[in-house]
Structures are given as C-alpha cells and as structure tokens.
Amino acid sequence: MDTDILIIGAGLAGLSLARRLEQQGMDYLLCESAGRIGGRVKTDLAGQVPVDLGPAWIWPDQPRINALARQLGLLVFDQYSKGDGLWQTVSGEVHRAPGAGSMKGSFRIAGGLARLTQGLADSLPENRLLLQNSVKSLVKGDNGILAGTQRGEIRANRVVVAAPPRLVTATTGFSPSLPDEVMSEMHDVPTWMAGHAKFIAVYGRPWWREAGLSGDAISQTGPLAEIHDASPHDEQAFALFGFVGTPPAIRATHRDKVISDAVSQLATLFGPQLASPQAVLMEDWAANPMIATPADHNGPDHHPAYGTPAALRGLWDGNLIFASSEMGNHFGGFLEGALEAAEQAEAALG
Ligand SMILES: Cc1cc2nc3c(=O)[nH]c(=O)nc-3n(C[C@H](O)[C@H](O)[C@H](O)COP(=O)(O)OP(=O)(O)OC[C@H]3O[C@@H](n4cnc5c(N)ncnc54)[C@H](O)[C@@H]3O)c2cc1C
C-alpha cells in the first residue's frame, strides 16, 4: 500500500489528526494495533450502565476538547461533587472530610467518553482505518518511509507516531536506528496513567449521596486509593469508581481478590448496602502491552511537565513526527493534550 501520511495509533490524537487530514482532502492511512479505536479512551457497559474505564473528566479551561464535544453534539454534565468526602487511614479508620468534592468543576460526557472517539471515527471513510495492524518497523529509504505492519508493507512519505513514545521504543524498530539520545528521550517520557487500574461498581441507589457524601474518598488502606462518583447522567443507576492502589504485579496474579477487597472497602467506607453491587468492572491498563511498558508500572506521582522534547523534533528530515498526548506543549498527558498534539502534528506536516 502507498500513502502520503501514515498515522500510527487510533487513540484520540491519531483520530483527531485523521479527521483534520480528511477535512483537507489529504491522503493518509491510520494504523491501529488493537481491534478497537480509542486507545486509553474506553467506555464499557457494567450491566446496562456505560462507564469510563480510562479517562472520565474534562475541564472548562480546555478549549479543544470542549469544542469537540460541542461539534459532535455531545451532552456534557457536571461531575457530582456535593457533600463530604472521606479519608481512610493506614489502619483502616474512616473520617469524614467536610467540603466540596475534589473534582468539583470538571465535566463528563453523557454516555461515556468513547462517544468522542467514536464521533471522530465516524467521520472517516472505512478504508482509511486499519485495525489490528500493528506497525512493527519503520525503514527510511530513498523513496520515503517503509512501514512493516502486521498486514504487510505500507510506503509513506511521512509518518506521524500518535502513540506514546516510550511504548514505541518497545514495539517499533527504526532503520536507520534513531540516535541513542533520541531513544533515551523517548523512553524517558512516562505514558500518562498507563500504570493505573480503574475499578467500577454499579448500584441501584446512590447510598452515599443519601448520606450527604460526594463519593470522594482517599484511602491509605486500599485496595482503592482514590474514589469518586461515576454515576451516569440519566441517574437510572449510580456508580463509584476507584483507582486501584495495589501494585500491577499483584493485580496481575490476584485479580479476583483485588475486586472482592475493593467491594468490601466500598462497604466499609460508604455503608453495608455497597457490599452488593449490581455489576463491577476493572480495567488494568498496566497489563495492556499496547499502552504500557514495565517502565510505566511505577508511574510518576505527579503530572510531569510534558511537551515535545527538542530531540524528537525534525527527525528524518521532518518526516517522522511524534504526536501522542504526551507531546502536547501545554496540556500534555490530558485528552486536551492529545488534541493539541494532533494540531501540532498538522502544523508540522505543513
Ligand atoms: C485510567 C486513566 C484515566 C485517565 N483520566 C483522564 C482524565 O480524566 N482526563 C484526561 O484529560 N485524561 C485522562 N487520562 C489520559 C488520557 O486518556 C490520554 O491523555 C489520552 O487518551 C491519550 O490519547 P493518545 O491518542 O495520545 O494515546 P493513546 O490513547 O494511548 O492511543 C495510542 C494508540 O496507539 C496504538 N498503538 C500503539 N503502538 C502501536 C503500533 N506500533 N502500531 C499501531 N498502533 C499502535 C494503541 O493501541 C493506542 O490505541 C487518563 C488515562 C488513563 C489510562
């Protein structure tokens, strides 16, 4: 196959760039290693309830993601944050922490964030998107760049890597090899949230809200370290989600126990009614080789200062461009950063 621009990765960044190129009538192909679009954006049904297993929140100061939600006609609603939070000590004691929810001011997308990525994918012709087509090698030659993929070779004039650079060091070979300092810069960019796991429990009643609680909790006991309300907009059901504090290696070997301990913890924190959820789901991103590498298992505690490192600019005469969210110069790591990175890539393509 032959194309002008090959985009690697159909997460939010790759899909957004593809839509931009489509709107300009440009020639491109979008290769995605998974059998689905979205990357770290994933909405699934827990029972009948759509729940976000990756990102959930957008913020009012993020212009691109808010504009995209409007363009796609999606309903945006406030993160529930009324009432007190809870604090659980290392010895398991539970304290009430008066005040507003810690995520007050953030928004969610009714029906789940995958509506954003699906909305973008729906605007692309089917033959531009190649699912289950991992790019394993990129070879720079006299006649452009030859990509070795699961389904054969693709020749492109330019390649945009809309996948996390650290992951790409593990999945894709480069010929000629990229300089050592470039590879080490790529490896040093932590893939935001890639080491995390998210647990969700769905209930028929919002027991915590009825008790004057926001659903927010911080726990030193675990297994859930940070908990928030994740109820759907229509309030036909109610949900809590938690980031799992148990290390990835233990999650991998004791998944069922982590899940049952998480349910018990919710009952300890919010009341015995929470011991019997209608449905539970856990998504372990650290176990996904298309998102995380072992280096991501101990992710950064704080949001790093992201942006495109100087070493990753102008590679292969400017024809090899990096554009995952982590490359976003102002909002790197966030959904907004993925849209920003797509915008930056479009500018670099000229
Ligand atoms: C649990 C969790 C919670 C989060 N919460 C929030 C939040 O509330 N708000 C927020 O703004 N952000 C949040 N984030 C971050 C947000 O999800 C990311 O910033 C964003 O989704 C990244 O999009 P991306 O397109 O840059 O990369 P990705 O979504 O990682 O997409 C990259 C794609 O490339 C594909 N790929 C990789 N290698 C190859 C290859 N060799 N060939 C072909 N395809 C390949 C992958 O399969 C993947 O689909 C969260 C992330 C996680 C995991």
The ligand as a Tripos MOL2 file, in Angstrom:
@<TRIPOS>MOLECULE
LIG
   53    58     1     0     0
SMALL
NO_CHARGES

@<TRIPOS>ATOM
      1 C1         -7.0700    5.3120   33.8160 C.3       1 LIG1
      2 C2         -6.8660    6.6030   33.0670 C.ar      1 LIG1
      3 C3         -7.5170    7.7520   33.4680 C.ar      1 LIG1
      4 C4         -7.3380    8.9460   32.7810 C.ar      1 LIG1
      5 N1         -8.0680   10.0400   33.1650 N.ar      1 LIG1
      6 C5         -8.0220   11.1600   32.4110 C.ar      1 LIG1
      7 C6         -8.9740   12.2010   32.6370 C.ar      1 LIG1
      8 O1         -9.8830   12.0860   33.4740 O.2       1 LIG1
      9 N2         -8.8730   13.3280   31.8690 N.ar      1 LIG1
     10 C7         -7.9010   13.4580   30.8930 C.ar      1 LIG1
     11 O2         -7.8530   14.5220   30.2470 O.2       1 LIG1
     12 N3         -7.0170   12.4560   30.6270 N.ar      1 LIG1
     13 C8         -7.0720   11.3070   31.3480 C.ar      1 LIG1
     14 N4         -6.2670   10.2520   31.0290 N.ar      1 LIG1
     15 C9         -5.2780   10.4270   29.9420 C.3       1 LIG1
     16 C10        -5.9170   10.2690   28.5300 C.3       1 LIG1
     17 O3         -6.5770    9.0420   28.4730 O.3       1 LIG1
     18 C11        -4.8340   10.3440   27.4550 C.3       1 LIG1
     19 O4         -4.1900   11.6050   27.5020 O.3       1 LIG1
     20 C12        -5.3450   10.1860   26.0250 C.3       1 LIG1
     21 O5         -6.3870    9.2610   25.9100 O.3       1 LIG1
     22 C13        -4.1510    9.7760   25.1500 C.3       1 LIG1
     23 O6         -4.5550    9.6970   23.8020 O.3       1 LIG1
     24 P1         -3.4600    9.3870   22.6950 P.3       1 LIG1
     25 O7         -4.1960    9.2580   21.4070 O.co2     1 LIG1
     26 O8         -2.3480   10.3510   22.7670 O.co2     1 LIG1
     27 O9         -2.7970    7.9740   23.0910 O.3       1 LIG1
     28 P2         -3.4610    6.5550   23.3020 P.3       1 LIG1
     29 O10        -4.8610    6.6780   23.7730 O.co2     1 LIG1
     30 O11        -2.5150    5.7650   24.1370 O.co2     1 LIG1
     31 O12        -3.5280    5.9490   21.8280 O.3       1 LIG1
     32 C14        -2.3980    5.3870   21.2040 C.3       1 LIG1
     33 C15        -2.8780    4.2600   20.2890 C.3       1 LIG1
     34 O13        -1.7610    3.7680   19.5620 O.3       1 LIG1
     35 C16        -1.9230    2.3740   19.4070 C.3       1 LIG1
     36 N5         -0.5900    1.8430   19.1130 N.ar      1 LIG1
     37 C17         0.4720    1.7870   19.9650 C.ar      1 LIG1
     38 N6          1.5290    1.2610   19.3210 N.ar      1 LIG1
     39 C18         1.1270    1.0000   18.0510 C.ar      1 LIG1
     40 C19         1.7950    0.4450   16.9060 C.ar      1 LIG1
     41 N7          3.0870    0.0710   16.9270 N.pl3     1 LIG1
     42 N8          1.0840    0.2940   15.7440 N.ar      1 LIG1
     43 C20        -0.2300    0.6840   15.6970 C.ar      1 LIG1
     44 N9         -0.8890    1.2120   16.7640 N.ar      1 LIG1
     45 C21        -0.2160    1.3730   17.9210 C.ar      1 LIG1
     46 C22        -2.5040    1.9310   20.7440 C.3       1 LIG1
     47 O14        -3.1580    0.6730   20.6470 O.3       1 LIG1
     48 C23        -3.4840    3.0760   21.0480 C.3       1 LIG1
     49 O15        -4.7660    2.7970   20.5210 O.3       1 LIG1
     50 C24        -6.4360    9.0100   31.6780 C.ar      1 LIG1
     51 C25        -5.7790    7.8590   31.2660 C.ar      1 LIG1
     52 C26        -5.9970    6.6520   31.9320 C.ar      1 LIG1
     53 C27        -5.3010    5.3860   31.4450 C.3       1 LIG1
@<TRIPOS>BOND
     1     1     2 1
     2     2     3 ar
     3     2    52 ar
     4     3     4 ar
     5     4     5 ar
     6     4    50 ar
     7     5     6 ar
     8     6     7 ar
     9     6    13 1
    10     7     8 2
    11     7     9 ar
    12     9    10 ar
    13    10    11 2
    14    10    12 ar
    15    12    13 ar
    16    13    14 ar
    17    14    15 1
    18    14    50 ar
    19    15    16 1
    20    16    17 1
    21    16    18 1
    22    18    19 1
    23    18    20 1
    24    20    21 1
    25    20    22 1
    26    22    23 1
    27    23    24 1
    28    24    25 2
    29    24    26 1
    30    24    27 1
    31    27    28 1
    32    28    29 2
    33    28    30 1
    34    28    31 1
    35    31    32 1
    36    32    33 1
    37    33    34 1
    38    33    48 1
    39    34    35 1
    40    35    36 1
    41    35    46 1
    42    36    37 ar
    43    36    45 ar
    44    37    38 ar
    45    38    39 ar
    46    39    40 ar
    47    39    45 ar
    48    40    41 1
    49    40    42 ar
    50    42    43 ar
    51    43    44 ar
    52    44    45 ar
    53    46    47 1
    54    46    48 1
    55    48    49 1
    56    50    51 ar
    57    51    52 ar
    58    52    53 1
@<TRIPOS>SUBSTRUCTURE
     1 LIG1         1 GROUP 0 **** ****
